[in-house]
Amino acid sequence: MLFISDNLVMLMPMKKAELTLEKIEQAPQTLRDIVQDRLREAILSGRFAPGSRLVERPLCEQLGVSRTVVRETIRYLEAEGLVEIVPNRGPIVATLSWDQAKQIYDIRRQLEGAAVVACTQLQSDDFAPKLSAALAALQSKVHDTEWRDFLQATTDFYELIFEQAGHSIAWDVVQRLNGRISRLRTVTITDRTRERSGMSHMVAIHDAILSRDAQRAQQAVEDHISDAANVASRFLQDAQTKAPND
């Protein structure tokens, strides 16, 4: 019995070691992820204009990937609202009307407004430095010539707020709209007619949350979205008016 007991004692640490694995902090990108990022960026930057056809063969040749990867990417971007399938034409870069954009801004106004209010009330002791770091990361990307990192930094900033608020379902809804939200951001952040810069709105949201002022935080979100919606309205309605004459 002592012999068996000693063996069990020796085996137990080995079993524990075998079951302990090092955590993967960041999974490497797959080929499909890379293709999705590149095609998404081409659409968001305007290199692929709304209404442009996405033909498989040239995309395969340009990216050096198979048709299967391109088709999977197109399906994924269709789910994001960046691509639409038109009968007898195939996939095209989705157009975005003002009616659609208005609905997106209305959804953002409700979800983001509720999230910042909850965040002012529920923020933990370590939340302030995290949100300030996210804002600093956003400010460092605002003058980038490519929008990918800036858009990701904006998403990271809002994700922190929704996470701290405990609004995980609301964040899922925002994520489903993220492709179209990003397209609208590329329109509004470059506009020079805005009364206030988008970044000044983000600072106001940040400051109100950390001051634990729910009313001011909600108003900051309202001001930000109303300002962006006004810019998008002018841009999209002008584009819709000019379209038949192109």
Disulfide bonds with the S-S distance in Angstrom:
none
